[in-house]
Each structure stands twice: as structure tokens, then as C-alpha cells.
Amino acid sequence: MGDVHHVPVRLIHAWTPVVHPGVLAPQINMAEEQRLHAQVLNHAARPIAEYPQVHVDTEVIIGRAAAALVDASSHAGLLVVPRHPPAETLGLRLGSVVHAALHHAHCPVAVVPVL
């Protein structure tokens, strides 16, 4: 963790709202959506609470996850991205966000499995 090297940890959660809600996507309450995404980020930050000496910044970004992570990587020493299990047995083993991070990040990338 960051306490060994005395470096801060920055957690980012990016999401893209539905621009044109319709039959399949009902009207969205943006304040409620932002609250829900903040909860996701806070849940991800829980394990770091075991290390109170580590400074953690959290940020919810409205935008494409891949772009947000690649942008954040330009100011990072290491970019850590989660690898979710593939939904299907065929096709890519890595999602598009992980793929973009691996190919476009400005720093080393660690891909960790989500349990």
C-alpha cells in the first residue's frame, strides 16, 4: 500500500449517464445516480481504512472510464484497474476499459481480479 512509500492513493470511479432516456432507460435522477456512484467508490475505499496513515483521495467522474483512467495515469506512478470475470467464455478476456488502460496509460498498469 501507499504507507510503505508514503505516497497518496487516488481512487476514481467514472460513469457515463444515459443521454437520451426512453422506453428502455427511464428518466434518470442525476443526484440519485451520483449518490449511488459515490457509494460504489466508498465501498471500494473500505479496505484502505485499515491503513489510516495512507492519504486517500476519492473522485467520481462523469465521463468514459477508459478516458478518465488514461488521463489520471499521466499523474500516477501506478494505475491499478480491476478485471471483472468475463461474462461469456468467448471473446475478449479483458474488458474495453482494461484494454484501453494497458495500451494508452502513461505509467505502469496493474490488473487485479475482482473476487
Secondary structure, 3 states (H helix, E strand, C coil): CHHHHCCCEEEEEEECCCCCCCCCCCCCCHHHHHHHHHHHHHHHHHHHHHCCCCCEEEEEEECCHHHHHHHHHCCCCCEEEEECCCCCCCCCCCCHHHHHHHHHCCCCEEEEECC
